[in-house]
Amino acid sequence: MKMRKEQQVFVVSFLAPAFFLYTAFVAFPSVRALLYSLQKWDGLSIPEWVGLRNFYDLFGDSDLFVAALQHNLILMAFGGCFTLLLSLFFAALLHRRVRGATLFRVTFFFPNVISSVAISLLWVLLYSTTDFGVINGCLELIQRALVSANGHLSAWGLPQLPVIPFDLPFPFAGTKYLIYSIVPMIIWMSTGFYMVLFLAAMENIPETFYEAATLDGATEFRKFWHITLPLIREVLTVGLVFLVIGCLKLFDAVWIMENQWPQKESHVLATVLYQKVFTEYNVGYGSAVAVLLFVLVFLSTLLTLRLSRKEAIEY
């Protein structure tokens, strides 16, 4: 149906501001980044055309990019998977109307209203090796209790209890262990958001489905597996895409916990990009990282949607 002239004017005036803003702040910088990735430029002098040299440097001259990519994949494999499983578990519990569901919902979602920088600083304190380090402090209390218990067991001739297999205080936020230490932070920070996302989808499932399954003698696990999961598959796919993108674009936690100077053992793709552009003034190299990061996010999203694509279940 053809729109009247007044309708066309309304549509154009409604979409024009968003179109120009998107073009100016997203589309145009993206095209410029692709152009910069083919140049050698420090941000001040005249750019020099080098073709694919920056991309060759990413993989040929240095393994920094490969190491950073591996760290992003570790965060995705551990942080993303545990976040997905825990958020589904808690959403299913709240959906079955456990006692205190409203309180749990607010509590789990609370980390999402805190700045990611503040969360990073909080976990720096938790991992601290000083007297303020909560985690190391708890481990030291456990270690003392185990040593004391082993002393009594040894006097009685009983087998010894296993003690903590590393020296305390342990440098959880140290460069060597930082990537693995960020995993619990990602889980704590993200689980509440995805729990609310999945719970909203579960609330739309008709209760009659569960009542019929109960009459057929289905257990809670079978209800979840055969009713809940299939009916929230589309929302689950969206959550999985968000997780993949978030893990590939992680920046704040590493940058803050490494005092704004990550090393090869702790770099992720976003920190490599930032350090190359704003610290080393190698805009071409940093733009090449940005282009490959975009390609990775795009391909990961496409693959996730492809693997989870099935005919929608209507109810």
Secondary structure, DSSP 8 states (H G I E B T S, - for coil): ----HHHHHHHHHHHHHHHHHHIIIIIHHHHHHHHHTTEE--SSS--EE-TTHHHHIIIII-SHHHHHHHHHHHIIIIIIHHHHHHHHHHHHHHHTT-TTHHHHHHHHHGGGGS-HHHHHHHHHHHH-SSTT-HHHHHHHHHHHHHHHHHHHHHHTT-------SS-SS--TTSTTTHHHHHHHHHHHHHHHHHHHHHHHHHHTS-HHHHHHHHHTT--HHHHIIIIIHHHTHHHHHHHHHHHHHHHHS--HHHHHHTTT---TTT--HHHHHHIIIIIS--HHHHHHHHHHHHHHHHHHHHHHHHHT-------
